[in-house]
Every structure is written in structure tokens, then in C-alpha cells.
Amino acid sequence: GAMAWLDAVEEYVPESVSVAGFLDSNYYQDLAPYPLSEFEGFQTETKIITMEMNGTALLSIASPTCAAGFDPDDVWRCHYGVHRMPFIELPYLMTHAQYDGWQLSHDVHDYEGIESDPVYTDDEMFYVNRFGAMSSAWLRTLPSEMNSPQSSIYSTGCYNHHISEKSGFYSTTTSNNVTEAMALGVFIDQVRAGKVGQSWFDDCVGYECGLGC
């Protein structure tokens, strides 16, 4: 998707065009599914897709730097959010909820979609909160030195996924009352001004802890 091909876009547009990315809910975590879930994991799916769809060769075009950073057996990681994002070189705004609904729905209950109102056991909630803490920690390592300070991160302590396609784009906020739409507006203005780097994070701890969820 957009994450995989962002750095290759400049080659296909006039030099006068400035390229920046808006990446929504792509930062998949490298955490094994909940032990009682029958879901094989997005890691396994990504490995299979990389192997069967010539993904290694595509990386030589889309991100040779990332491809060079992993052993051949691990090149699939360059198609996987948490591993690929540090290698993105062009400016981007990445939005990602710390409790990503798509990955959690699959990883915990093997649900093919996004559960609208999941109910977790105590053990499942322990996993969910571990997932959220991991997401929060890794999100704060971005943007990496490869593109800092050109990029921005927007992350709430909420359970949702790709809300840029939904009303939550305008209604869900960080605990400091910033919507995803507002963040995108700031990002676009900063790209035009040649100065990007502002990020928005919820600092709270625990499932759906954000005040704007």
C-alpha cells in the first residue's frame, strides 16, 4: 500500500511535485496472537505474501535500504509496519490507534474484521494492554533518524482502525482535543512550508484510556 511504495513515488512524478504520505493504521505490531486465538498472525500472512507475490524483488524498487537491513529470510519485515516505518525517507503523517481494532480483533478473537464492541476476559485484557503498551512505546521511536524531523505521528489511546474513512476522523480526539482531521491539516500546512515534525500522542495507560475516544 501507501507505506510500501511511498519512497518510490517521486520517480514517477515531475520534479516540481512535492511528495508526502498520509498513512492510516499501517503500524502493525510484531506480537504473536493471543495464545487461545486460532489466527495465524499477520506476520505469517506477510511472509507468505512476500514469498508468493515476488515481494523481495519489489523491495529492490520500493525500499532497497530496508531490504539491505534484513537477512533474506526476514525481508518480509519490510512489508510489515513496525519494521518498515523506520526506513521511510519521505515526509509522512502516520495515524495509528494504540489499540488498533483490526489487529486486536484478529489476534485475540480470530475475528475477520473489526469487532464493534469486544468483550475481553481478564487474561485477554492483559494481552490487549500489553499490545497497547507495545504500540505506544514503538510509536514513540518515530520518526526515525532517516527522516526526522520531516514526519509526524498521531496516536490516541483508543480502540479503532482507519478512522480517516469514518466520522471519527472529525470526532475522535487525543486527550488534548486534537482530531485526526486537525492533525492532517497541520501536517499539510507544514509540508507546504517545508517544516514538518509535530506529533500528537495520548500518554495514558490502559485500554481505551484516551479522553477523546
N, CA, C and O of each residue as an XYZ file, in Angstrom:
852
protein
N       0.816     -1.197      0.000
C       0.000      0.000      0.000
C       0.850      1.248      0.000
O       1.979      1.249     -0.491
N       0.293      2.319      0.560
C       0.972      3.614      0.570
C       2.309      3.540      1.288
O       3.289      4.134      0.838
N       2.359      2.816      2.401
C       3.615      2.693      3.136
C       4.687      2.026      2.286
O       5.831      2.479      2.253
N       4.319      0.957      1.604
C       5.293      0.173      0.845
C       5.890      0.940     -0.318
O       7.053      0.733     -0.668
N       5.099      1.833     -0.928
C       5.542      2.482     -2.161
C       5.837      3.968     -2.026
O       6.229      4.604     -3.004
N       5.661      4.531     -0.850
C       5.821      5.978     -0.691
C       7.157      6.488     -1.210
O       7.196      7.462     -1.962
N       8.240      5.850     -0.824
C       9.564      6.352     -1.208
C       9.855      6.202     -2.692
O      10.803      6.804     -3.196
N       9.061      5.413     -3.398
C       9.291      5.222     -4.834
C       8.481      6.184     -5.693
O       8.696      6.260     -6.903
N       7.554      6.918     -5.087
C       6.626      7.745     -5.862
C       7.329      8.870     -6.601
O       6.963      9.184     -7.733
N       8.330      9.482     -5.983
C       8.988     10.644     -6.593
C       9.518     10.349     -7.990
O       9.577     11.240     -8.837
N       9.896      9.115     -8.228
C      10.447      8.741     -9.531
C       9.407      8.862    -10.642
O       9.761      8.971    -11.817
N       8.142      8.844    -10.277
C       7.080      8.801    -11.281
C       6.303     10.114    -11.415
O       5.310     10.171    -12.141
N       6.741     11.156    -10.729
C       6.061     12.451    -10.821
C       7.082     13.519    -11.192
O       8.279     13.315    -10.992
N       6.638     14.653    -11.727
C       7.570     15.731    -12.077
C       8.362     16.211    -10.863
O       7.884     16.133     -9.731
N       9.566     16.704    -11.103
C      10.421     17.164    -10.011
C       9.791     18.310     -9.234
O      10.117     18.527     -8.067
N       8.895     19.037     -9.875
C       8.251     20.174     -9.215
C       7.205     19.750     -8.187
O       6.718     20.580     -7.420
N       6.859     18.463     -8.168
C       5.829     17.954     -7.261
C       6.465     17.485     -5.955
O       7.401     16.686     -5.962
N       5.953     17.986     -4.846
C       6.409     17.534     -3.532
C       5.568     16.336     -3.092
O       4.339     16.374     -3.163
N       6.220     15.298     -2.648
C       5.525     14.069     -2.257
C       5.583     13.892     -0.741
O       6.648     13.999     -0.133
N       4.440     13.624     -0.148
C       4.350     13.307      1.276
C       3.269     12.249      1.448
O       2.372     12.134      0.613
N       3.349     11.487      2.512
C       2.410     10.394      2.713
C       1.449     10.621      3.865
O       1.809     11.209      4.885
N       0.224     10.150      3.692
C      -0.750     10.075      4.782
C      -1.041      8.596      4.990
O      -1.731      7.976      4.182
N      -0.523      8.038      6.059
C      -0.569      6.600      6.314
C      -1.496      6.328      7.493
O      -1.251      6.793      8.606
N      -2.550      5.579      7.244
C      -3.587      5.367      8.250
C      -3.617      3.912      8.710
O      -3.958      3.014      7.940
N      -3.258      3.692      9.965
C      -3.414      2.383     10.623
C      -2.576      1.283      9.983
O      -3.052      0.162      9.808
N      -1.364      1.591      9.643
C      -0.467      0.629      8.989
C       0.607      0.068      9.917
O       1.408     -0.765      9.492
N       0.638      0.506     11.170
C       1.765      0.203     12.054
C       1.524     -1.097     12.833
O       1.436     -1.092     14.061
N       1.418     -2.199     12.100
C       1.157     -3.498     12.726
C       2.279     -3.860     13.698
O       3.457     -3.663     13.401
N       1.901     -4.388     14.854
C       2.868     -4.784     15.867
C       3.333     -6.221     15.649
O       2.568     -7.072     15.195
N       4.589     -6.476     15.979
C       5.149     -7.821     15.839
C       4.997     -8.566     17.164
O       5.975     -8.882     17.840
N       3.753     -8.831     17.505
C       3.403     -9.562     18.721
C       2.581    -10.774     18.314
O       1.632    -10.652     17.539
N       2.935    -11.935     18.829
C       2.196    -13.152     18.483
C       0.741    -13.027     18.918
O       0.458    -12.386     19.930
N      -0.190    -13.627     18.173
C      -1.598    -13.584     18.572
C      -1.808    -14.149     19.973
O      -0.978    -14.894     20.494
N      -2.928    -13.781     20.561
C      -3.306    -14.316     21.868
C      -3.263    -15.850     21.806
O      -3.746    -16.441     20.840
N      -2.694    -16.494     22.824
C      -2.459    -17.947     22.762
C      -3.674    -18.798     22.411
O      -3.520    -19.839     21.773
N      -4.869    -18.392     22.806
C      -6.060    -19.197     22.528
C      -6.727    -18.833     21.205
O      -7.719    -19.451     20.818
N      -6.199    -17.852     20.525
C      -6.749    -17.477     19.221
C      -6.276    -18.463     18.161
O      -5.159    -18.975     18.234
N      -7.123    -18.725     17.184
C      -6.745    -19.617     16.089
C      -6.154    -18.850     14.904
O      -5.801    -19.450     13.888
N      -6.046    -17.537     15.032
C      -5.489    -16.726     13.956
C      -3.993    -16.980     13.837
O      -3.286    -17.008     14.844
N      -3.511    -17.163     12.621
C      -2.102    -17.489     12.415
C      -1.179    -16.298     12.615
O       0.018    -16.480     12.835
N      -1.708    -15.091     12.543
C      -0.902    -13.893     12.741
C      -0.609    -13.172     11.441
O      -0.389    -13.803     10.407
N      -0.608    -11.851     11.493
C      -0.293    -11.066     10.298
C       1.159    -11.253      9.868
O       1.494    -11.050      8.701
N       2.020    -11.639     10.808
C       3.404    -11.914     10.439
C       3.473    -13.067      9.448
O       4.141    -12.972      8.419
N       2.777    -14.160      9.764
C       2.765    -15.322      8.871
C       2.155    -14.965      7.529
O       2.676    -15.361      6.487
N       1.059    -14.224      7.542
C       0.426    -13.822      6.286
C       1.370    -12.972      5.441
O       1.438    -13.130      4.222
N       2.096    -12.070      6.099
C       3.023    -11.200      5.370
C       4.172    -12.001      4.776
O       4.605    -11.728      3.656
N       4.667    -12.982      5.512
C       5.722    -13.854      4.988
C       5.249    -14.570      3.730
O       5.968    -14.620      2.732
N       4.044    -15.121      3.776
C       3.507    -15.869      2.635
C       3.325    -14.955      1.432
O       3.695    -15.314      0.314
N       2.759    -13.781      1.657
C       2.536    -12.837      0.555
C       3.858    -12.393     -0.052
O       3.983    -12.300     -1.273
N       4.844    -12.119      0.794
C       6.158    -11.701      0.295
C       6.762    -12.774     -0.597
O       7.354    -12.468     -1.632
N       6.614    -14.024     -0.198
C       7.186    -15.134     -0.950
C       6.431    -15.383     -2.253
O       7.048    -15.613     -3.293
N       5.101    -15.337     -2.200
C       4.301    -15.740     -3.356
C       4.043    -14.611     -4.350
O       3.638    -14.867     -5.484
N       4.272    -13.375     -3.938
C       3.999    -12.246     -4.831
C       5.264    -11.474     -5.187
O       5.211    -10.287     -5.509
N       6.399    -12.160     -5.125
C       7.671    -11.573     -5.540
C       8.003    -10.321     -4.739
O       8.565     -9.364     -5.271
N       7.652    -10.333     -3.459
C       7.851     -9.165     -2.620
C       9.293     -8.751     -2.453
O       9.577     -7.562     -2.312
N      10.212     -9.701     -2.464
C      11.625     -9.360     -2.316
C      12.112     -8.536     -3.492
O      12.841     -7.561     -3.307
N      11.720     -8.914     -4.697
C      12.120     -8.156     -5.884
C      11.498     -6.766     -5.883
O      12.143     -5.798     -6.285
N      10.263     -6.661     -5.441
C       9.604     -5.358     -5.388
C      10.323     -4.411     -4.440
O      10.361     -3.203     -4.675
N      10.892     -4.953     -3.372
C      11.602     -4.113     -2.415
C      12.839     -3.476     -3.018
O      13.259     -2.406     -2.575
N      13.432     -4.111     -4.021
C      14.605     -3.522     -4.667
C      14.256     -2.206     -5.338
O      15.124     -1.368     -5.584
N      12.961     -2.032     -5.634
C      12.477     -0.785     -6.216
C      11.940      0.141     -5.131
O      12.269      1.327     -5.095
N      11.122     -0.402     -4.260
C      10.409      0.421     -3.285
C      11.263      0.842     -2.101
O      11.106      1.956     -1.602
N      12.160     -0.019     -1.640
C      12.981      0.318     -0.480
C      14.217     -0.562     -0.402
O      14.281     -1.464      0.433
N      15.200     -0.312     -1.260
C      16.421     -1.117     -1.203
C      17.146     -0.988      0.132
O      17.828     -1.919      0.560
N      17.005      0.153      0.789
C      17.653      0.343      2.087
C      17.088     -0.611      3.123
O      17.834     -1.202      3.904
N      15.774     -0.761      3.132
C      15.150     -1.700      4.069
C      15.547     -3.130      3.726
O      15.890     -3.908      4.616
N      15.503     -3.477      2.458
C      15.853     -4.835      2.034
C      17.265     -5.203      2.470
O      17.532     -6.345      2.842
N      18.160     -4.230      2.420
C      19.547     -4.484      2.808
C      19.708     -4.613      4.318
O      20.741     -5.080      4.797
N      18.693     -4.203      5.065
C      18.788     -4.221      6.517
C      18.386     -5.538      7.158
O      18.508     -5.699      8.372
N      17.908     -6.487      6.353
C      17.458     -7.772      6.898
C      18.062     -8.933      6.126
O      18.381     -8.812      4.943
N      18.213    -10.059      6.811
C      18.625    -11.281      6.137
C      17.531    -11.710      5.163
O      16.369    -11.349      5.348
N      17.884    -12.476      4.125
C      16.880    -12.882      3.126
C      15.623    -13.506      3.717
O      14.525    -13.265      3.215
N      15.759    -14.298      4.770
C      14.587    -14.945      5.366
C      13.689    -13.969      6.127
O      12.548    -14.290      6.460
N      14.216    -12.776      6.396
C      13.454    -11.797      7.174
C      13.044    -10.574      6.370
O      12.553     -9.599      6.938
N      13.238    -10.611      5.061
C      12.896     -9.457      4.227
C      11.406     -9.144      4.286
O      11.009     -8.010      4.018
N      10.578    -10.118      4.628
C       9.139     -9.873      4.769
C       8.858     -8.727      5.727
O       7.830     -8.058      5.618
N       9.768     -8.500      6.663
C       9.564     -7.435      7.648
C       9.477     -6.057      6.994
O       8.897     -5.131      7.562
N      10.050     -5.925      5.810
C       9.988     -4.643      5.103
C       8.598     -4.348      4.563
O       8.344     -3.247      4.074
N       7.698     -5.314      4.647
C       6.296     -5.098      4.281
C       5.411     -5.012      5.523
O       4.185     -5.008      5.413
N       6.020     -4.945      6.690
C       5.293     -5.013      7.957
C       5.534     -3.728      8.738
O       6.679     -3.345      8.982
N       4.442     -3.061      9.131
C       4.503     -1.701      9.643
C       5.594     -1.371     10.638
O       6.392     -0.463     10.402
N       5.644     -2.093     11.751
C       6.574     -1.726     12.806
C       8.025     -1.843     12.363
O       8.891     -1.158     12.905
N       8.302     -2.695     11.392
C       9.665     -2.859     10.891
C       9.969     -1.946      9.710
O      11.113     -1.530      9.524
N       8.959     -1.634      8.916
C       9.199     -0.829      7.717
C       9.283      0.666      7.999
O      10.078      1.367      7.373
N       8.483      1.157      8.921
C       8.390      2.598      9.108
C       9.720      3.288      9.402
O       9.911      4.412      8.939
N      10.651      2.683     10.144
C      11.920      3.379     10.372
C      12.715      3.652      9.100
O      13.627      4.479      9.106
N      12.378      2.967      8.011
C      13.121      3.132      6.762
C      12.461      4.114      5.790
O      13.043      4.432      4.753
N      11.263      4.597      6.106
C      10.597      5.552      5.225
C      11.368      6.865      5.240
O      11.672      7.402      6.305
N      11.683      7.377      4.055
C      12.521      8.567      3.953
C      11.741      9.836      3.635
O      12.154     10.921      4.045
N      10.637      9.736      2.925
C       9.863     10.926      2.584
C       8.987     11.353      3.763
O       8.675     10.535      4.628
N       8.590     12.621      3.804
C       7.732     13.091      4.895
C       6.404     12.336      4.929
O       5.855     11.983      3.885
N       5.902     12.097      6.120
C       4.610     11.421      6.245
C       3.920     11.840      7.536
O       4.566     12.249      8.501
N       2.603     11.729      7.533
C       1.808     11.725      8.754
C       1.261     10.318      8.888
O       0.525      9.850      8.019
N       1.615      9.642      9.964
C       1.067      8.316     10.227
C       0.101      8.408     11.400
O       0.446      8.920     12.465
N      -1.110      7.907     11.192
C      -2.100      7.861     12.263
C      -2.330      6.406     12.648
O      -2.552      5.548     11.794
N      -2.274      6.146     13.948
C      -2.427      4.753     14.382
C      -2.872      4.724     15.835
O      -2.175      5.232     16.714
N      -4.033      4.127     16.088
C      -4.517      3.977     17.458
C      -3.643      2.984     18.211
O      -3.197      1.984     17.649
N      -3.405      3.266     19.478
C      -2.561      2.374     20.272
C      -3.224      1.016     20.506
O      -2.547      0.031     20.799
N      -4.544      0.970     20.377
C      -5.286     -0.295     20.462
C      -5.967     -0.516     19.111
O      -7.183     -0.383     18.977
N      -5.158     -0.851     18.131
C      -5.653     -0.965     16.759
C      -6.723     -2.048     16.658
O      -6.467     -3.218     16.943
N      -7.919     -1.645     16.250
C      -9.050     -2.555     16.239
C      -8.924     -3.706     15.263
O      -9.410     -4.805     15.530
N      -8.278     -3.465     14.137
C      -8.137     -4.518     13.134
C      -7.228     -5.632     13.638
O      -7.589     -6.808     13.579
N      -6.052     -5.265     14.131
C      -5.123     -6.296     14.570
C      -5.621     -6.994     15.830
O      -5.510     -8.215     15.940
N      -6.167     -6.240     16.779
C      -6.653     -6.876     18.001
C      -7.831     -7.807     17.729
O      -7.925     -8.870     18.341
N      -8.726     -7.426     16.824
C      -9.866     -8.293     16.512
C      -9.402     -9.642     15.982
O      -9.956    -10.683     16.333
N      -8.387     -9.611     15.138
C      -7.840    -10.854     14.600
C      -7.013    -11.596     15.653
O      -7.186    -12.798     15.856
N      -6.118    -10.871     16.316
C      -5.167    -11.519     17.216
C      -5.819    -12.134     18.448
O      -5.355    -13.160     18.946
N      -6.886    -11.519     18.945
C      -7.491    -12.011     20.188
C      -8.624    -13.000     19.923
O      -8.639    -14.091     20.492
N      -9.573    -12.624     19.063
C     -10.768    -13.454     18.855
C     -10.845    -14.082     17.471
O     -11.869    -14.666     17.116
N      -9.778    -13.971     16.683
C      -9.784    -14.512     15.321
C     -11.015    -14.019     14.565
O     -11.671    -14.778     13.851
N     -11.312    -12.738     14.737
C     -12.485    -12.128     14.116
C     -12.077    -11.529     12.783
O     -11.138    -10.735     12.724
N     -12.761    -11.893     11.723
C     -12.394    -11.427     10.386
C     -13.051    -10.079     10.099
O     -14.057     -9.988      9.395
N     -12.461     -9.062     10.654
C     -12.986     -7.708     10.522
C     -12.604     -6.920     11.754
O     -11.562     -7.171     12.361
N     -13.448     -5.963     12.128
C     -13.208     -5.162     13.317
C     -14.389     -5.342     14.264
O     -15.507     -4.938     13.943
N     -14.156     -5.935     15.408
C     -15.222     -6.088     16.396
C     -15.694     -4.712     16.852
O     -14.878     -3.863     17.210
N     -16.989     -4.490     16.840
C     -17.507     -3.170     17.188
C     -17.450     -2.894     18.686
O     -17.248     -1.750     19.093
N     -17.620     -3.903     19.493
C     -17.613     -3.712     20.948
C     -17.121     -4.988     21.620
O     -17.910     -5.709     22.230
N     -15.828     -5.273     21.513
C     -15.307     -6.545     22.020
C     -15.405     -6.657     23.538
O     -15.264     -5.671     24.262
N     -15.647     -7.868     23.994
C     -15.664     -8.168     25.422
C     -14.498     -9.107     25.701
O     -14.387    -10.165     25.081
N     -13.631     -8.724     26.629
C     -12.421     -9.492     26.899
C     -12.468    -10.136     28.283
O     -12.985     -9.554     29.236
N     -11.928    -11.332     28.374
C     -11.692    -11.942     29.678
C     -10.524    -11.216     30.335
O      -9.866    -10.395     29.698
N     -10.266    -11.513     31.598
C      -9.140    -10.876     32.283
C      -7.826    -11.199     31.585
O      -6.978    -10.323     31.418
N      -7.657    -12.450     31.179
C      -6.417    -12.837     30.504
C      -6.290    -12.145     29.151
O      -5.203    -11.719     28.761
N      -7.412    -12.039     28.441
C      -7.382    -11.344     27.155
C      -7.062     -9.869     27.345
O      -6.313     -9.288     26.559
N      -7.626     -9.259     28.389
C      -7.359     -7.846     28.646
C      -5.893     -7.616     28.988
O      -5.329     -6.580     28.637
N      -5.278     -8.565     29.664
C      -3.844     -8.460     29.938
C      -3.070     -8.409     28.622
O      -2.148     -7.608     28.469
N      -3.446     -9.257     27.684
C      -2.811     -9.263     26.355
C      -3.070     -7.942     25.644
O      -2.152     -7.349     25.079
N      -4.321     -7.479     25.672
C      -4.689     -6.237     24.987
C      -3.883     -5.063     25.532
O      -3.392     -4.238     24.762
N      -3.744     -4.983     26.840
C      -2.983     -3.883     27.428
C      -1.492     -4.002     27.135
O      -0.799     -2.994     26.996
N      -1.006     -5.223     27.043
C       0.387     -5.413     26.626
C       0.569     -4.925     25.195
O       1.565     -4.278     24.873
N      -0.396     -5.237     24.342
C      -0.370     -4.783     22.950
C      -0.352     -3.256     22.891
O       0.437     -2.672     22.148
N      -1.219     -2.612     23.671
C      -1.278     -1.156     23.663
C       0.003     -0.518     24.155
O       0.459      0.478     23.593
N       0.590     -1.083     25.202
C       1.843     -0.544     25.724
C       2.961     -0.689     24.702
O       3.788      0.210     24.546
N       2.987     -1.819     24.007
C       3.988     -2.032     22.968
C       3.800     -1.042     21.826
O       4.767     -0.460     21.336
N       2.557     -0.854     21.406
C       2.279      0.096     20.329
C       2.748      1.490     20.709
O       3.417      2.161     19.923
N       2.398      1.923     21.912
C       2.776      3.257     22.371
C       4.286      3.429     22.393
O       4.808      4.454     21.954
N       4.984      2.425     22.905
C       6.441      2.517     23.001
C       7.097      2.592     21.628
O       7.987      3.415     21.412
N       6.667      1.739     20.698
C       7.277      1.738     19.372
C       6.912      2.983     18.578
O       7.738      3.499     17.825
N       5.688      3.472     18.734
C       5.289      4.692     18.029
C       6.182      5.862     18.411
O       6.444      6.744     17.592
N       6.642      5.870     19.635
C       7.469      6.980     20.106
C       8.905      6.910     19.601
O       9.688      7.830     19.840
N       9.255      5.848     18.916
C      10.584      5.788     18.292
C      10.579      6.457     16.922
O      11.624      6.579     16.283
N       9.398      6.893     16.471
C       9.266      7.516     15.156
C       9.080      9.022     15.291
O       8.610      9.490     16.328
N       9.438      9.790     14.265
C      10.116      9.331     13.052
C      11.562      8.957     13.341
O      12.168      9.473     14.280
N      12.106      8.066     12.540
C      13.473      7.607     12.739
C      14.458      8.663     12.261
O      14.066      9.674     11.679
N      15.730      8.422     12.509
C      16.758      9.369     12.087
C      16.822      9.507     10.573
O      17.375     10.481     10.063
N      16.264      8.542      9.851
C      16.321      8.601      8.395
C      15.466      9.728      7.837
O      15.744     10.230      6.748
N      14.423     10.139      8.569
C      13.598     11.223      8.046
C      13.263     12.286      9.087
O      12.557     13.244      8.775
N      13.744     12.142     10.290
C      13.498     13.160     11.300
C      14.167     14.468     10.886
O      15.299     14.440     10.402
N      13.499     15.624     11.063
C      12.193     15.807     11.699
C      11.075     16.034     10.688
O      10.175     16.839     10.930
N      11.122     15.340      9.575
C      10.190     15.626      8.495
C       8.800     15.037      8.690
O       7.883     15.394      7.950
N       8.618     14.167      9.639
C       7.372     13.410      9.711
C       6.652     13.582     11.038
O       7.226     14.042     12.025
N       5.377     13.201     11.037
C       4.518     13.396     12.200
C       3.752     12.116     12.523
O       3.455     11.310     11.641
N       3.438     11.948     13.812
C       2.678     10.797     14.283
C       1.449     11.296     15.039
O       1.527     12.231     15.836
N       0.312     10.649     14.771
C      -0.920     10.949     15.508
C      -1.421      9.640     16.105
O      -1.739      8.704     15.372
N      -1.491      9.572     17.434
C      -1.868      8.307     18.066
C      -2.680      8.547     19.331
O      -2.217      9.195     20.269
N      -3.889      8.018     19.342
C      -4.742      8.102     20.527
C      -4.679      6.801     21.320
O      -4.288      5.756     20.801
N      -5.069      6.888     22.581
C      -5.150      5.687     23.416
C      -6.489      5.001     23.244
O      -7.125      4.603     24.220
N      -6.915      4.864     21.991
C      -8.258      4.370     21.672
C      -8.211      3.026     20.949
O      -7.165      2.577     20.480
N      -9.380      2.410     20.881
C      -9.596      1.202     20.084
C     -10.335      1.620     18.820
O     -11.532      1.903     18.862
N      -9.629      1.660     17.703
C     -10.263      1.962     16.415
C      -9.310      1.562     15.295
O      -8.231      1.025     15.544
N      -9.718      1.829     14.072
C      -8.884      1.485     12.915
C      -9.366      2.284     11.715
O     -10.570      2.410     11.491
N      -8.440      2.816     10.950
C      -8.659      3.614      9.730
C      -9.851      4.569      9.847
O     -10.772      4.524      9.031
N      -9.825      5.425     10.859
C     -10.968      6.327     11.040
C     -10.962      7.490     10.054
O     -11.897      8.291     10.050
N      -9.933      7.600      9.221
C      -9.971      8.644      8.187
C     -11.104      8.388      7.199
O     -11.488      9.286      6.448
N     -11.642      7.166      7.195
C     -12.762      6.815      6.325
C     -14.108      6.944      7.038
O     -15.150      6.634      6.461
N     -14.086      7.398      8.287
C     -15.292      7.369      9.113
C     -15.503      8.718      9.795
O     -14.657      9.609      9.714
N     -16.630      8.850     10.458
C     -16.935     10.103     11.150
C     -15.949     10.387     12.273
O     -15.764     11.539     12.666
N     -15.309      9.326     12.795
C     -14.320      9.508     13.843
C     -13.154     10.378     13.429
O     -12.438     10.906     14.280
N     -12.954     10.534     12.129
C     -11.908     11.416     11.608
C     -12.092     12.830     12.150
O     -11.121     13.554     12.370
N     -13.355     13.215     12.364
C     -13.682     14.554     12.837
C     -14.100     14.597     14.303
O     -14.151     15.674     14.896
N     -14.398     13.447     14.892
C     -14.939     13.448     16.255
C     -14.022     12.825     17.304
O     -13.994     13.291     18.443
N     -13.279     11.794     16.951
C     -12.342     11.190     17.900
C     -11.166     12.136     18.097
O     -10.653     12.704     17.133
N     -10.743     12.304     19.338
C      -9.650     13.236     19.616
C      -8.602     12.601     20.519
O      -8.838     11.576     21.159
N      -7.446     13.236     20.551
C      -6.486     12.930     21.601
C      -7.035     13.501     22.902
O      -8.047     14.202     22.899
N      -6.378     13.206     23.997
C      -6.821     13.760     25.279
C      -6.664     15.272     25.323
O      -7.225     15.933     26.197
N      -5.901     15.822     24.381
C      -5.733     17.274     24.268
C      -6.647     17.871     23.207
O      -6.427     18.991     22.744
N      -7.680     17.110     22.825
C      -8.732     17.613     21.929
C      -8.266     17.897     20.504
O      -8.744     18.841     19.875
N      -7.353     17.101     19.996
C      -6.918     17.226     18.606
C      -7.507     16.070     17.811
O      -7.279     14.908     18.146
N      -8.260     16.378     16.765
C      -8.813     15.337     15.906
C      -7.796     14.947     14.844
O      -6.821     15.660     14.606
N      -8.040     13.806     14.212
C      -7.168     13.378     13.122
C      -7.247     14.367     11.963
O      -6.243     14.633     11.302
N      -8.427     14.906     11.717
C      -8.590     15.898     10.654
C      -7.757     17.142     10.935
O      -7.135     17.695     10.027
N      -7.743     17.581     12.185
C      -6.938     18.749     12.558
C      -5.454     18.464     12.361
O      -4.717     19.308     11.851
N      -5.020     17.272     12.766
C      -3.610     16.910     12.617
C      -3.202     16.882     11.151
O      -2.121     17.349     10.794
N      -4.070     16.334     10.300
C      -3.764     16.292      8.872
C      -3.672     17.702      8.302
O      -2.810     17.975      7.468
N      -4.546     18.596      8.740
C      -4.485     19.976      8.276
C      -3.180     20.645      8.648
O      -2.576     21.338      7.830
N      -2.737     20.439      9.888
C      -1.456     20.997     10.330
C      -0.314     20.412      9.510
O       0.587     21.134      9.082
N      -0.356     19.107      9.295
C       0.701     18.437      8.536
C       0.802     18.995      7.121
O       1.902     19.287      6.651
N      -0.318     19.146      6.443
C      -0.306     19.674      5.073
C       0.276     21.080      5.048
O       1.078     21.403      4.172
N      -0.120     21.918      6.000
C       0.424     23.279      6.068
C       1.933     23.251      6.287
O       2.663     24.055      5.708
N       2.400     22.323      7.126
C       3.832     22.242      7.403
C       4.608     21.717      6.205
O       5.729     22.158      5.950
N       4.021     20.778      5.465
C       4.673     20.294      4.246
C       4.847     21.443      3.263
O       5.912     21.600      2.666
N       3.810     22.240      3.098
C       3.874     23.377      2.183
C       4.918     24.393      2.625
O       5.551     25.048      1.796
N       5.094     24.520      3.937
C       6.065     25.471      4.475
C       7.469     24.889      4.553
O       8.426     25.592      4.878
N       7.585     23.593      4.250
C       8.893     22.945      4.287
C       9.377     22.625      5.679
O      10.575     22.438      5.894
N       8.462     22.559      6.632
C       8.855     22.258      8.008
C       7.817     21.342      8.632
O       6.706     21.773      8.942
N       8.175     20.088      8.815
C       7.264     19.087      9.370
C       7.913     18.451     10.590
O       9.138     18.346     10.661
N       7.112     18.032     11.536
C       7.699     17.343     12.674
C       6.842     17.315     13.920
O       7.227     16.691     14.909
N       5.689     17.972     13.908
C       4.821     17.974     15.079
C       4.078     16.651     15.193
O       3.579     16.128     14.197
N       4.002     16.106     16.414
C       3.284     14.850     16.637
C       2.298     15.003     17.784
O       2.412     15.899     18.620
N       1.322     14.093     17.797
C       0.259     14.129     18.801
C       0.103     12.728     19.391
O      -0.214     11.780     18.673
N       0.327     12.601     20.713
C       0.242     11.307     21.389
C      -0.649     11.394     22.622
O      -0.671     12.415     23.310
N      -1.382     10.321     22.897
C      -2.002     10.149     24.207
C      -0.993      9.468     25.122
O      -0.386      8.465     24.748
N      -0.817     10.014     26.321
C       0.151      9.471     27.273
C      -0.481      8.525     28.286
O       0.211      8.021     29.171
N      -1.770      8.279     28.172
C      -2.465      7.470     29.166
C      -2.095      5.988     29.048
O      -1.469      5.561     28.078
N      -2.493      5.227     30.049
C      -2.172      3.800     30.096
C      -3.455      3.000     30.270
O      -4.260      3.302     31.151
N      -3.651      1.983     29.441
C      -4.804      1.106     29.573
C      -5.761      1.212     28.406
O      -5.826      2.236     27.727
N      -6.495      0.150     28.186
C      -7.415      0.035     27.056
C      -8.422      1.181     27.027
O      -9.073      1.470     28.031
N      -8.543      1.823     25.880
C      -9.485      2.929     25.682
C      -9.305      4.027     26.730
O     -10.281      4.604     27.207
N      -8.051      4.309     27.083
C      -7.776      5.272     28.152
C      -7.886      6.719     27.694
O      -8.006      7.617     28.527
N      -7.848      6.963     26.389
C      -7.871      8.329     25.891
C      -9.168      9.044     26.227
O     -10.241      8.444     26.184
N      -9.072     10.319     26.560
C     -10.252     11.093     26.939
C     -11.134     11.406     25.745
O     -12.299     11.766     25.913
N     -10.592     11.275     24.536
C     -11.361     11.606     23.341
C     -11.865     10.407     22.570
O     -12.305     10.546     21.429
N     -11.807      9.222     23.176
C     -12.244      8.014     22.469
C     -13.759      7.968     22.318
O     -14.294      7.018     21.747
